[in-house]
Amino acid sequence: HCISSAASDVYKRQEVDEAFAKALGVAEGTVEGLRADIKKNLEREVKFRVQGRNKQAVMDALVSKAELELPKASVQAEVARLLEGARAELQQRGIKDAEKAEIPEDVFLPQAERRVRLGLVVAELVRANELHATPDQIKAHVEELAASYEKPEDVARWYFGDRQRLAEVEAVVIENNVTELSLIHI
């Protein structure tokens, strides 16, 4: 009883009214506008989660069916990237001399082989089916990512202002194109 009383004193119910909607930055400042924003954000989140699950399933299927000889140099380069990433993560966690940490490379071999295999398969599907990301697709994806922010135009400028960030968006769009093609042919 004492805990629930204290909890109710700490938690005060916020009235969902126009003032609350305005405080949350809803453009119209109405409860209906707030509900519309919540619905739009939930729909976008569901869409991204479904796309993510579908993409993972497609990529897993592509890797499992791909029987090809992997270039040793590509696998070794991927192992080196994974090893470097692991050391950087250790350093971020405050581990001293993380760059000198002895981490066995064979730990990363299965993941490196999977990445290289998937990269080769996706690259061939993109080439053979002309699945490159178009400027319109990239723009639409950036706009969709930015839509959930208070100032979407600032977020869009942030993406378009850096070639590396834009390359990451382009990669996602290409993966989406591969996923869509693969789901059509299932």
FENFEN-V221841 format. One record per residue. N is the residue number from 0. RES is the residue in one letter. PSI is psi in whole degrees, 0 to 359 (* if undefined). OMEGA is omega in whole degrees, 0 to 359 (* if undefined). Layout:
n=(N,N)
res=(RES,RES)
psi=(PSI,PSI)
omega=(OMEGA,OMEGA)
This chain:
n=(0,1,2,3,4,5,6,7,8,9,10,11,12,13,14,15,16,17,18,19,20,21,22,23,24,25,26,27,28,29,30,31,32,33,34,35,36,37,38,39,40,41,42,43,44,45,46,47,48,49,50,51,52,53,54,55,56,57,58,59,60,61,62,63,64,65,66,67,68,69,70,71,72,73,74,75,76,77,78,79,80,81,82,83,84,85,86,87,88,89,90,91,92,93,94,95,96,97,98,99,100,101,102,103,104,105,106,107,108,109,110,111,112,113,114,115,116,117,118,119,120,121,122,123,124,125,126,127,128,129,130,131,132,133,134,135,136,137,138,139,140,141,142,143,144,145,146,147,148,149,150,151,152,153,154,155,156,157,158,159,160,161,162,163,164,165,166,167,168,169,170,171,172,173,174,175,176,177,178,179,180,181,182,183,184,185)
res=(H,C,I,S,S,A,A,S,D,V,Y,K,R,Q,E,V,D,E,A,F,A,K,A,L,G,V,A,E,G,T,V,E,G,L,R,A,D,I,K,K,N,L,E,R,E,V,K,F,R,V,Q,G,R,N,K,Q,A,V,M,D,A,L,V,S,K,A,E,L,E,L,P,K,A,S,V,Q,A,E,V,A,R,L,L,E,G,A,R,A,E,L,Q,Q,R,G,I,K,D,A,E,K,A,E,I,P,E,D,V,F,L,P,Q,A,E,R,R,V,R,L,G,L,V,V,A,E,L,V,R,A,N,E,L,H,A,T,P,D,Q,I,K,A,H,V,E,E,L,A,A,S,Y,E,K,P,E,D,V,A,R,W,Y,F,G,D,R,Q,R,L,A,E,V,E,A,V,V,I,E,N,N,V,T,E,L,S,L,I,H,I)
psi=(316,319,315,327,316,319,319,331,322,318,114,128,129,126,128,97,186,324,319,316,317,321,331,359,18,124,313,337,27,159,320,319,320,313,319,318,316,315,315,317,320,318,319,317,316,316,313,322,318,316,317,316,316,317,316,318,317,314,320,317,317,316,319,333,347,110,102,156,126,132,123,321,321,319,316,321,322,321,316,319,318,319,317,319,320,318,320,321,319,319,320,330,2,12,124,143,39,328,342,359,134,105,123,127,329,343,327,354,311,318,320,316,320,315,316,314,311,318,317,317,313,316,319,319,319,314,310,332,10,57,19,150,128,157,323,320,318,313,314,320,318,316,322,319,320,338,333,357,158,321,81,327,326,320,317,316,322,315,311,346,355,123,324,315,320,325,324,319,317,318,319,317,318,315,320,319,317,317,313,315,316,320,328,324,7,*)
omega=(181,180,181,177,179,180,181,176,181,183,176,182,177,179,178,180,182,178,178,179,179,180,179,176,178,187,182,182,180,177,178,177,177,178,179,178,180,180,180,180,177,179,179,179,178,179,181,180,178,177,180,178,179,180,179,179,179,182,176,179,180,180,183,181,185,175,180,178,181,177,183,181,180,179,181,178,179,175,180,178,179,178,178,178,179,179,178,178,177,180,178,179,175,178,180,179,181,181,179,183,178,179,181,182,184,176,184,186,180,179,179,179,179,180,180,179,180,178,179,181,180,180,179,177,179,181,186,185,179,183,180,178,177,176,179,179,180,179,181,181,178,180,179,177,184,187,183,181,181,179,185,181,177,179,178,178,179,178,184,181,183,184,181,179,180,177,177,177,179,179,178,180,178,177,177,178,178,179,180,179,183,180,178,185,179,*)
